[in-house]
Structures are given as structure tokens and as C-alpha cells.
């Protein structure tokens, strides 16, 4: 399990997601469309999101 904070890629955004990498990417894509008006997610953005994910600690 990992976590991702949108604000690490889009300054000022407070959205956060947890799950597997694939789950986070899907959640982030829906969030980007709904809250940031992004109609598509570029490969570069996917790399940024993956790079900003951190492991959850127990």
C-alpha cells in the first residue's frame, strides 16, 4: 500500500489517496478530471504521480 498527496504535484491541492499504485493512479486521474479540469493525463504526469507516492507505514 502507498499514499499520494496531489499537492506534491499540484501546489495548493489538499487531496490525498491511498492504495496500490494502480488504484492511486485511477483515483488521481478521476480527481484530475473533476477538480483540475484535466481531460487527459500525460505520461509525464503519471511519472510525477508515481514518483510522489510513498509507502504506508504500519
CHARMM-style PDB file with segment names, atoms N, HN, CA, C and O in Angstrom:
ATOM      1  N   UNK     1       0.836  -1.178   0.000  1.00  0.00      PROA
ATOM      2  CA  UNK     1       0.000   0.000   0.000  1.00  0.00      PROA
ATOM      3  C   UNK     1       0.886   1.250   0.000  1.00  0.00      PROA
ATOM      4  O   UNK     1       1.958   1.293   0.604  1.00  0.00      PROA
ATOM      5  N   UNK     2       0.379   2.261  -0.711  1.00  0.00      PROA
ATOM      6  HN  UNK     2      -0.492   2.226  -1.201  1.00  0.00      PROA
ATOM      7  CA  UNK     2       1.105   3.515  -0.817  1.00  0.00      PROA
ATOM      8  C   UNK     2       0.149   4.681  -0.612  1.00  0.00      PROA
ATOM      9  O   UNK     2      -1.067   4.505  -0.550  1.00  0.00      PROA
ATOM     10  N   UNK     3       0.721   5.869  -0.507  1.00  0.00      PROA
ATOM     11  HN  UNK     3       1.709   6.012  -0.557  1.00  0.00      PROA
ATOM     12  CA  UNK     3      -0.089   7.078  -0.416  1.00  0.00      PROA
ATOM     13  C   UNK     3       0.455   8.105  -1.401  1.00  0.00      PROA
ATOM     14  O   UNK     3       1.615   8.060  -1.810  1.00  0.00      PROA
ATOM     15  N   UNK     4      -0.429   9.032  -1.765  1.00  0.00      PROA
ATOM     16  HN  UNK     4      -1.372   9.068  -1.433  1.00  0.00      PROA
ATOM     17  CA  UNK     4      -0.067  10.099  -2.686  1.00  0.00      PROA
ATOM     18  C   UNK     4      -0.837  11.341  -2.301  1.00  0.00      PROA
ATOM     19  O   UNK     4      -2.046  11.292  -2.074  1.00  0.00      PROA
ATOM     20  N   UNK     5      -0.123  12.468  -2.228  1.00  0.00      PROA
ATOM     21  HN  UNK     5       0.859  12.508  -2.412  1.00  0.00      PROA
ATOM     22  CA  UNK     5      -0.754  13.767  -1.963  1.00  0.00      PROA
ATOM     23  C   UNK     5      -0.677  14.583  -3.246  1.00  0.00      PROA
ATOM     24  O   UNK     5       0.415  14.842  -3.753  1.00  0.00      PROA
ATOM     25  N   UNK     6      -1.804  14.982  -3.761  1.00  0.00      PROA
ATOM     26  HN  UNK     6      -2.690  14.772  -3.349  1.00  0.00      PROA
ATOM     27  CA  UNK     6      -1.851  15.738  -5.008  1.00  0.00      PROA
ATOM     28  C   UNK     6      -1.019  17.011  -4.916  1.00  0.00      PROA
ATOM     29  O   UNK     6      -0.410  17.426  -5.903  1.00  0.00      PROA
ATOM     30  N   UNK     7      -0.986  17.627  -3.754  1.00  0.00      PROA
ATOM     31  HN  UNK     7      -1.481  17.290  -2.952  1.00  0.00      PROA
ATOM     32  CA  UNK     7      -0.228  18.847  -3.558  1.00  0.00      PROA
ATOM     33  C   UNK     7       1.260  18.697  -3.828  1.00  0.00      PROA
ATOM     34  O   UNK     7       1.957  19.692  -4.026  1.00  0.00      PROA
ATOM     35  N   UNK     8       1.754  17.462  -3.838  1.00  0.00      PROA
ATOM     36  HN  UNK     8       1.187  16.654  -3.677  1.00  0.00      PROA
ATOM     37  CA  UNK     8       3.159  17.230  -4.180  1.00  0.00      PROA
ATOM     38  C   UNK     8       3.408  17.432  -5.671  1.00  0.00      PROA
ATOM     39  O   UNK     8       4.551  17.611  -6.093  1.00  0.00      PROA
ATOM     40  N   UNK     9       2.342  17.405  -6.469  1.00  0.00      PROA
ATOM     41  HN  UNK     9       1.414  17.260  -6.126  1.00  0.00      PROA
ATOM     42  CA  UNK     9       2.435  17.598  -7.923  1.00  0.00      PROA
ATOM     43  C   UNK     9       1.740  18.892  -8.337  1.00  0.00      PROA
ATOM     44  O   UNK     9       2.222  19.608  -9.215  1.00  0.00      PROA
ATOM     45  N   UNK    10       0.604  19.188  -7.701  1.00  0.00      PROA
ATOM     46  HN  UNK    10       0.213  18.607  -6.988  1.00  0.00      PROA
ATOM     47  CA  UNK    10      -0.169  20.402  -7.995  1.00  0.00      PROA
ATOM     48  C   UNK    10      -0.189  21.248  -6.718  1.00  0.00      PROA
ATOM     49  O   UNK    10      -0.997  21.001  -5.824  1.00  0.00      PROA
ATOM     50  N   UNK    11       0.694  22.240  -6.633  1.00  0.00      PROA
ATOM     51  HN  UNK    11       1.351  22.440  -7.360  1.00  0.00      PROA
ATOM     52  CA  UNK    11       0.774  23.047  -5.412  1.00  0.00      PROA
ATOM     53  C   UNK    11      -0.590  23.613  -4.996  1.00  0.00      PROA
ATOM     54  O   UNK    11      -1.357  24.124  -5.812  1.00  0.00      PROA
ATOM     55  N   UNK    12      -0.854  23.498  -3.695  1.00  0.00      PROA
ATOM     56  HN  UNK    12      -0.231  23.082  -3.032  1.00  0.00      PROA
ATOM     57  CA  UNK    12      -2.086  24.033  -3.138  1.00  0.00      PROA
ATOM     58  C   UNK    12      -3.231  23.043  -3.045  1.00  0.00      PROA
ATOM     59  O   UNK    12      -4.215  23.307  -2.354  1.00  0.00      PROA
ATOM     60  N   UNK    13      -3.127  21.907  -3.726  1.00  0.00      PROA
ATOM     61  HN  UNK    13      -2.328  21.692  -4.287  1.00  0.00      PROA
ATOM     62  CA  UNK    13      -4.205  20.906  -3.665  1.00  0.00      PROA
ATOM     63  C   UNK    13      -4.035  20.070  -2.405  1.00  0.00      PROA
ATOM     64  O   UNK    13      -2.925  19.660  -2.066  1.00  0.00      PROA
ATOM     65  N   UNK    14      -5.137  19.822  -1.718  1.00  0.00      PROA
ATOM     66  HN  UNK    14      -6.039  20.155  -1.993  1.00  0.00      PROA
ATOM     67  CA  UNK    14      -5.087  19.069  -0.464  1.00  0.00      PROA
ATOM     68  C   UNK    14      -5.586  17.633  -0.588  1.00  0.00      PROA
ATOM     69  O   UNK    14      -5.670  16.928   0.418  1.00  0.00      PROA
ATOM     70  N   UNK    15      -5.919  17.182  -1.795  1.00  0.00      PROA
ATOM     71  HN  UNK    15      -5.851  17.754  -2.612  1.00  0.00      PROA
ATOM     72  CA  UNK    15      -6.420  15.821  -1.981  1.00  0.00      PROA
ATOM     73  C   UNK    15      -5.317  14.810  -1.691  1.00  0.00      PROA
ATOM     74  O   UNK    15      -4.144  15.047  -1.982  1.00  0.00      PROA
ATOM     75  N   UNK    16      -5.714  13.679  -1.112  1.00  0.00      PROA
ATOM     76  HN  UNK    16      -6.666  13.487  -0.875  1.00  0.00      PROA
ATOM     77  CA  UNK    16      -4.764  12.606  -0.808  1.00  0.00      PROA
ATOM     78  C   UNK    16      -5.428  11.265  -1.097  1.00  0.00      PROA
ATOM     79  O   UNK    16      -6.641  11.114  -0.955  1.00  0.00      PROA
ATOM     80  N   UNK    17      -4.619  10.301  -1.501  1.00  0.00      PROA
ATOM     81  HN  UNK    17      -3.633  10.424  -1.616  1.00  0.00      PROA
ATOM     82  CA  UNK    17      -5.133   8.990  -1.894  1.00  0.00      PROA
ATOM     83  C   UNK    17      -4.240   7.898  -1.323  1.00  0.00      PROA
ATOM     84  O   UNK    17      -3.044   8.101  -1.115  1.00  0.00      PROA
ATOM     85  N   UNK    18      -4.837   6.738  -1.072  1.00  0.00      PROA
ATOM     86  HN  UNK    18      -5.809   6.572  -1.240  1.00  0.00      PROA
ATOM     87  CA  UNK    18      -4.076   5.572  -0.632  1.00  0.00      PROA
ATOM     88  C   UNK    18      -4.537   4.362  -1.416  1.00  0.00      PROA
ATOM     89  O   UNK    18      -5.659   4.328  -1.920  1.00  0.00      PROA
ATOM     90  N   UNK    19      -3.670   3.368  -1.517  1.00  0.00      PROA
ATOM     91  HN  UNK    19      -2.758   3.395  -1.107  1.00  0.00      PROA
ATOM     92  CA  UNK    19      -3.995   2.134  -2.211  1.00  0.00      PROA
ATOM     93  C   UNK    19      -2.773   1.595  -2.914  1.00  0.00      PROA
ATOM     94  O   UNK    19      -1.646   1.994  -2.620  1.00  0.00      PROA
ATOM     95  N   UNK    20      -3.000   0.685  -3.846  1.00  0.00      PROA
ATOM     96  HN  UNK    20      -3.915   0.361  -4.085  1.00  0.00      PROA
ATOM     97  CA  UNK    20      -1.917   0.197  -4.679  1.00  0.00      PROA
ATOM     98  C   UNK    20      -1.564   1.289  -5.682  1.00  0.00      PROA
ATOM     99  O   UNK    20      -2.308   2.258  -5.831  1.00  0.00      PROA
ATOM    100  N   UNK    21      -0.442   1.138  -6.366  1.00  0.00      PROA
ATOM    101  HN  UNK    21       0.162   0.351  -6.245  1.00  0.00      PROA
ATOM    102  CA  UNK    21      -0.077   2.143  -7.374  1.00  0.00      PROA
ATOM    103  C   UNK    21      -1.179   2.305  -8.414  1.00  0.00      PROA
ATOM    104  O   UNK    21      -1.529   3.428  -8.776  1.00  0.00      PROA
ATOM    105  N   UNK    22      -1.728   1.191  -8.897  1.00  0.00      PROA
ATOM    106  HN  UNK    22      -1.444   0.279  -8.603  1.00  0.00      PROA
ATOM    107  CA  UNK    22      -2.788   1.269  -9.905  1.00  0.00      PROA
ATOM    108  C   UNK    22      -4.039   1.941  -9.359  1.00  0.00      PROA
ATOM    109  O   UNK    22      -4.674   2.731 -10.059  1.00  0.00      PROA
ATOM    110  N   UNK    23      -4.400   1.636  -8.115  1.00  0.00      PROA
ATOM    111  HN  UNK    23      -3.884   0.994  -7.546  1.00  0.00      PROA
ATOM    112  CA  UNK    23      -5.569   2.278  -7.506  1.00  0.00      PROA
ATOM    113  C   UNK    23      -5.356   3.779  -7.365  1.00  0.00      PROA
ATOM    114  O   UNK    23      -6.255   4.570  -7.649  1.00  0.00      PROA
ATOM    115  N   UNK    24      -4.169   4.164  -6.929  1.00  0.00      PROA
ATOM    116  HN  UNK    24      -3.438   3.521  -6.698  1.00  0.00      PROA
ATOM    117  CA  UNK    24      -3.879   5.592  -6.772  1.00  0.00      PROA
ATOM    118  C   UNK    24      -3.909   6.291  -8.123  1.00  0.00      PROA
ATOM    119  O   UNK    24      -4.457   7.388  -8.234  1.00  0.00      PROA
ATOM    120  N   UNK    25      -3.333   5.682  -9.148  1.00  0.00      PROA
ATOM    121  HN  UNK    25      -2.888   4.791  -9.058  1.00  0.00      PROA
ATOM    122  CA  UNK    25      -3.354   6.301 -10.477  1.00  0.00      PROA
ATOM    123  C   UNK    25      -4.783   6.502 -10.966  1.00  0.00      PROA
ATOM    124  O   UNK    25      -5.094   7.542 -11.546  1.00  0.00      PROA
ATOM    125  N   UNK    26      -5.654   5.525 -10.740  1.00  0.00      PROA
ATOM    126  HN  UNK    26      -5.401   4.680 -10.269  1.00  0.00      PROA
ATOM    127  CA  UNK    26      -7.052   5.649 -11.157  1.00  0.00      PROA
ATOM    128  C   UNK    26      -7.752   6.755 -10.366  1.00  0.00      PROA
ATOM    129  O   UNK    26      -8.475   7.569 -10.941  1.00  0.00      PROA
ATOM    130  N   UNK    27      -7.537   6.786  -9.045  1.00  0.00      PROA
ATOM    131  HN  UNK    27      -6.949   6.125  -8.578  1.00  0.00      PROA
ATOM    132  CA  UNK    27      -8.144   7.828  -8.208  1.00  0.00      PROA
ATOM    133  C   UNK    27      -7.637   9.206  -8.615  1.00  0.00      PROA
ATOM    134  O   UNK    27      -8.412  10.158  -8.707  1.00  0.00      PROA
ATOM    135  N   UNK    28      -6.334   9.308  -8.857  1.00  0.00      PROA
ATOM    136  HN  UNK    28      -5.705   8.534  -8.783  1.00  0.00      PROA
ATOM    137  CA  UNK    28      -5.739  10.590  -9.220  1.00  0.00      PROA
ATOM    138  C   UNK    28      -6.249  11.067 -10.583  1.00  0.00      PROA
ATOM    139  O   UNK    28      -6.454  12.265 -10.778  1.00  0.00      PROA
ATOM    140  N   UNK    29      -6.452  10.150 -11.515  1.00  0.00      PROA
ATOM    141  HN  UNK    29      -6.285   9.177 -11.356  1.00  0.00      PROA
ATOM    142  CA  UNK    29      -6.970  10.527 -12.838  1.00  0.00      PROA
ATOM    143  C   UNK    29      -8.390  11.077 -12.717  1.00  0.00      PROA
ATOM    144  O   UNK    29      -8.723  12.082 -13.345  1.00  0.00      PROA
ATOM    145  N   UNK    30      -9.227  10.420 -11.911  1.00  0.00      PROA
ATOM    146  HN  UNK    30      -8.957   9.603 -11.400  1.00  0.00      PROA
ATOM    147  CA  UNK    30     -10.598  10.918 -11.698  1.00  0.00      PROA
ATOM    148  C   UNK    30     -10.562  12.289 -11.025  1.00  0.00      PROA
ATOM    149  O   UNK    30     -11.296  13.199 -11.411  1.00  0.00      PROA
ATOM    150  N   UNK    31      -9.715  12.425 -10.032  1.00  0.00      PROA
ATOM    151  HN  UNK    31      -9.119  11.686  -9.718  1.00  0.00      PROA
ATOM    152  CA  UNK    31      -9.570  13.694  -9.312  1.00  0.00      PROA
ATOM    153  C   UNK    31      -9.078  14.794 -10.257  1.00  0.00      PROA
ATOM    154  O   UNK    31      -9.596  15.910 -10.231  1.00  0.00      PROA
ATOM    155  N   UNK    32      -8.089  14.485 -11.083  1.00  0.00      PROA
ATOM    156  HN  UNK    32      -7.668  13.578 -11.104  1.00  0.00      PROA
ATOM    157  CA  UNK    32      -7.536  15.481 -12.012  1.00  0.00      PROA
ATOM    158  C   UNK    32      -8.606  15.976 -12.976  1.00  0.00      PROA
ATOM    159  O   UNK    32      -8.663  17.165 -13.289  1.00  0.00      PROA
ATOM    160  N   UNK    33      -9.451  15.066 -13.445  1.00  0.00      PROA
ATOM    161  HN  UNK    33      -9.405  14.100 -13.191  1.00  0.00      PROA
ATOM    162  CA  UNK    33     -10.523  15.462 -14.363  1.00  0.00      PROA
ATOM    163  C   UNK    33     -11.572  16.306 -13.645  1.00  0.00      PROA
ATOM    164  O   UNK    33     -11.985  17.354 -14.141  1.00  0.00      PROA
ATOM    165  N   UNK    34     -11.992  15.844 -12.488  1.00  0.00      PROA
ATOM    166  HN  UNK    34     -11.657  14.992 -12.086  1.00  0.00      PROA
ATOM    167  CA  UNK    34     -13.078  16.501 -11.749  1.00  0.00      PROA
ATOM    168  C   UNK    34     -12.652  17.832 -11.140  1.00  0.00      PROA
ATOM    169  O   UNK    34     -13.374  18.823 -11.244  1.00  0.00      PROA
ATOM    170  N   UNK    35     -11.485  17.856 -10.506  1.00  0.00      PROA
ATOM    171  HN  UNK    35     -10.899  17.051 -10.422  1.00  0.00      PROA
ATOM    172  CA  UNK    35     -11.105  19.022  -9.718  1.00  0.00      PROA
ATOM    173  C   UNK    35     -10.087  19.947 -10.376  1.00  0.00      PROA
ATOM    174  O   UNK    35      -9.952  21.105  -9.982  1.00  0.00      PROA
ATOM    175  N   UNK    36      -9.373  19.439 -11.376  1.00  0.00      PROA
ATOM    176  HN  UNK    36      -9.483  18.498 -11.696  1.00  0.00      PROA
ATOM    177  CA  UNK    36      -8.360  20.256 -12.031  1.00  0.00      PROA
ATOM    178  C   UNK    36      -8.642  20.460 -13.518  1.00  0.00      PROA
ATOM    179  O   UNK    36      -7.861  21.113 -14.210  1.00  0.00      PROA
ATOM    180  N   UNK    37      -9.759  19.903 -14.020  1.00  0.00      PROA
ATOM    181  HN  UNK    37     -10.393  19.372 -13.458  1.00  0.00      PROA
ATOM    182  CA  UNK    37     -10.151  20.112 -15.410  1.00  0.00      PROA
ATOM    183  C   UNK    37      -9.250  19.446 -16.436  1.00  0.00      PROA
ATOM    184  O   UNK    37      -9.265  19.822 -17.608  1.00  0.00      PROA
ATOM    185  N   UNK    38      -8.474  18.472 -16.014  1.00  0.00      PROA
ATOM    186  HN  UNK    38      -8.462  18.166 -15.062  1.00  0.00      PROA
ATOM    187  CA  UNK    38      -7.590  17.781 -16.952  1.00  0.00      PROA
ATOM    188  C   UNK    38      -8.383  16.734 -17.729  1.00  0.00      PROA
ATOM    189  O   UNK    38      -8.964  15.824 -17.138  1.00  0.00      PROA
ATOM    190  N   UNK    39      -8.404  16.864 -19.043  1.00  0.00      PROA
ATOM    191  HN  UNK    39      -7.932  17.603 -19.523  1.00  0.00      PROA
ATOM    192  CA  UNK    39      -9.166  15.916 -19.863  1.00  0.00      PROA
ATOM    193  C   UNK    39      -8.358  14.675 -20.203  1.00  0.00      PROA
ATOM    194  O   UNK    39      -8.923  13.656 -20.600  1.00  0.00      PROA
ATOM    195  N   UNK    40      -7.037  14.751 -20.051  1.00  0.00      PROA
ATOM    196  HN  UNK    40      -6.578  15.579 -19.729  1.00  0.00      PROA
ATOM    197  CA  UNK    40      -6.192  13.575 -20.243  1.00  0.00      PROA
ATOM    198  C   UNK    40      -4.991  13.688 -19.314  1.00  0.00      PROA
ATOM    199  O   UNK    40      -4.613  14.778 -18.885  1.00  0.00      PROA
ATOM    200  N   UNK    41      -4.410  12.551 -19.017  1.00  0.00      PROA
ATOM    201  HN  UNK    41      -4.716  11.665 -19.365  1.00  0.00      PROA
ATOM    202  CA  UNK    41      -3.251  12.506 -18.136  1.00  0.00      PROA
ATOM    203  C   UNK    41      -2.049  12.088 -18.978  1.00  0.00      PROA
ATOM    204  O   UNK    41      -2.022  10.998 -19.550  1.00  0.00      PROA
ATOM    205  N   UNK    42      -1.072  12.962 -19.040  1.00  0.00      PROA
ATOM    206  HN  UNK    42      -1.094  13.847 -18.575  1.00  0.00      PROA
ATOM    207  CA  UNK    42       0.108  12.690 -19.867  1.00  0.00      PROA
ATOM    208  C   UNK    42       1.004  11.647 -19.206  1.00  0.00      PROA
ATOM    209  O   UNK    42       0.947  11.457 -17.991  1.00  0.00      PROA
ATOM    210  N   UNK    43       1.827  10.975 -20.001  1.00  0.00      PROA
ATOM    211  HN  UNK    43       1.873  11.130 -20.988  1.00  0.00      PROA
ATOM    212  CA  UNK    43       2.791  10.032 -19.423  1.00  0.00      PROA
ATOM    213  C   UNK    43       3.718  10.719 -18.418  1.00  0.00      PROA
ATOM    214  O   UNK    43       4.132  10.105 -17.434  1.00  0.00      PROA
ATOM    215  N   UNK    44       4.042  11.981 -18.659  1.00  0.00      PROA
ATOM    216  HN  UNK    44       3.707  12.480 -19.458  1.00  0.00      PROA
ATOM    217  CA  UNK    44       4.893  12.720 -17.730  1.00  0.00      PROA
ATOM    218  C   UNK    44       4.205  12.911 -16.382  1.00  0.00      PROA
ATOM    219  O   UNK    44       4.844  12.816 -15.335  1.00  0.00      PROA
ATOM    220  N   UNK    45       2.895  13.182 -16.413  1.00  0.00      PROA
ATOM    221  HN  UNK    45       2.376  13.259 -17.264  1.00  0.00      PROA
ATOM    222  CA  UNK    45       2.145  13.346 -15.172  1.00  0.00      PROA
ATOM    223  C   UNK    45       2.087  12.018 -14.411  1.00  0.00      PROA
ATOM    224  O   UNK    45       2.203  11.996 -13.186  1.00  0.00      PROA
ATOM    225  N   UNK    46       1.911  10.924 -15.132  1.00  0.00      PROA
ATOM    226  HN  UNK    46       1.817  10.942 -16.128  1.00  0.00      PROA
ATOM    227  CA  UNK    46       1.906   9.606 -14.481  1.00  0.00      PROA
ATOM    228  C   UNK    46       3.242   9.379 -13.774  1.00  0.00      PROA
ATOM    229  O   UNK    46       3.272   8.887 -12.647  1.00  0.00      PROA
ATOM    230  N   UNK    47       4.340   9.735 -14.430  1.00  0.00      PROA
ATOM    231  HN  UNK    47       4.315  10.136 -15.346  1.00  0.00      PROA
ATOM    232  CA  UNK    47       5.656   9.587 -13.811  1.00  0.00      PROA
ATOM    233  C   UNK    47       5.793  10.461 -12.568  1.00  0.00      PROA
ATOM    234  O   UNK    47       6.373  10.037 -11.569  1.00  0.00      PROA
ATOM    235  N   UNK    48       5.262  11.678 -12.630  1.00  0.00      PROA
ATOM    236  HN  UNK    48       4.791  12.023 -13.443  1.00  0.00      PROA
ATOM    237  CA  UNK    48       5.309  12.562 -11.466  1.00  0.00      PROA
ATOM    238  C   UNK    48       4.518  11.978 -10.306  1.00  0.00      PROA
ATOM    239  O   UNK    48       4.973  11.994  -9.162  1.00  0.00      PROA
ATOM    240  N   UNK    49       3.323  11.460 -10.612  1.00  0.00      PROA
ATOM    241  HN  UNK    49       2.954  11.447 -11.541  1.00  0.00      PROA
ATOM    242  CA  UNK    49       2.484  10.870  -9.557  1.00  0.00      PROA
ATOM    243  C   UNK    49       3.180   9.656  -8.960  1.00  0.00      PROA
ATOM    244  O   UNK    49       3.263   9.520  -7.739  1.00  0.00      PROA
ATOM    245  N   UNK    50       3.681   8.770  -9.821  1.00  0.00      PROA
ATOM    246  HN  UNK    50       3.614   8.880 -10.813  1.00  0.00      PROA
ATOM    247  CA  UNK    50       4.394   7.578  -9.310  1.00  0.00      PROA
ATOM    248  C   UNK    50       5.583   7.986  -8.443  1.00  0.00      PROA
ATOM    249  O   UNK    50       5.828   7.374  -7.403  1.00  0.00      PROA
ATOM    250  N   UNK    51       6.318   9.006  -8.856  1.00  0.00      PROA
ATOM    251  HN  UNK    51       6.119   9.503  -9.700  1.00  0.00      PROA
ATOM    252  CA  UNK    51       7.475   9.458  -8.107  1.00  0.00      PROA
ATOM    253  C   UNK    51       7.134  10.084  -6.769  1.00  0.00      PROA
ATOM    254  O   UNK    51       7.964  10.098  -5.859  1.00  0.00      PROA
ATOM    255  N   UNK    52       5.920  10.600  -6.639  1.00  0.00      PROA
ATOM    256  HN  UNK    52       5.246  10.588  -7.378  1.00  0.00      PROA
ATOM    257  CA  UNK    52       5.492  11.247  -5.404  1.00  0.00      PROA
ATOM    258  C   UNK    52       4.810  10.287  -4.434  1.00  0.00      PROA
ATOM    259  O   UNK    52       4.504  10.663  -3.302  1.00  0.00      PROA
ATOM    260  N   UNK    53       4.569   9.045  -4.872  1.00  0.00      PROA
ATOM    261  HN  UNK    53       4.818   8.740  -5.791  1.00  0.00      PROA
ATOM    262  CA  UNK    53       3.940   8.062  -3.984  1.00  0.00      PROA
ATOM    263  C   UNK    53       4.934   7.648  -2.903  1.00  0.00      PROA
ATOM    264  O   UNK    53       6.134   7.528  -3.151  1.00  0.00      PROA
ATOM    265  N   UNK    54       4.411   7.432  -1.706  1.00  0.00      PROA
ATOM    266  HN  UNK    54       3.436   7.529  -1.504  1.00  0.00      PROA
ATOM    267  CA  UNK    54       5.250   6.964  -0.605  1.00  0.00      PROA
ATOM    268  C   UNK    54       4.624   5.722   0.013  1.00  0.00      PROA
ATOM    269  O   UNK    54       3.400   5.591   0.030  1.00  0.00      PROA
ATOM    270  N   UNK    55       5.441   4.816   0.518  1.00  0.00      PROA
ATOM    271  HN  UNK    55       6.436   4.922   0.504  1.00  0.00      PROA
ATOM    272  CA  UNK    55       4.909   3.620   1.184  1.00  0.00      PROA
ATOM    273  C   UNK    55       4.184   3.994   2.471  1.00  0.00      PROA
ATOM    274  O   UNK    55       4.610   4.889   3.200  1.00  0.00      PROA
ATOM    275  N   UNK    56       3.093   3.303   2.736  1.00  0.00      PROA
ATOM    276  HN  UNK    56       2.746   2.576   2.144  1.00  0.00      PROA
ATOM    277  CA  UNK    56       2.391   3.486   4.012  1.00  0.00      PROA
ATOM    278  C   UNK    56       3.133   2.682   5.069  1.00  0.00      PROA
ATOM    279  O   UNK    56       3.563   1.556   4.821  1.00  0.00      PROA
ATOM    280  N   UNK    57       3.274   3.259   6.224  1.00  0.00      PROA
ATOM    281  HN  UNK    57       2.925   4.174   6.426  1.00  0.00      PROA
ATOM    282  CA  UNK    57       3.915   2.536   7.328  1.00  0.00      PROA
ATOM    283  C   UNK    57       2.858   2.108   8.323  1.00  0.00      PROA
ATOM    284  O   UNK    57       1.864   2.803   8.536  1.00  0.00      PROA
ATOM    285  N   UNK    58       3.081   0.974   8.919  1.00  0.00      PROA
ATOM    286  HN  UNK    58       3.888   0.410   8.746  1.00  0.00      PROA
ATOM    287  CA  UNK    58       2.099   0.423   9.863  1.00  0.00      PROA
ATOM    288  C   UNK    58       2.175   1.078  11.209  1.00  0.00      PROA
ATOM    289  OT1 UNK    58       1.416   0.726  12.111  1.00  0.00      PROA
TER     290      UNK     58
END
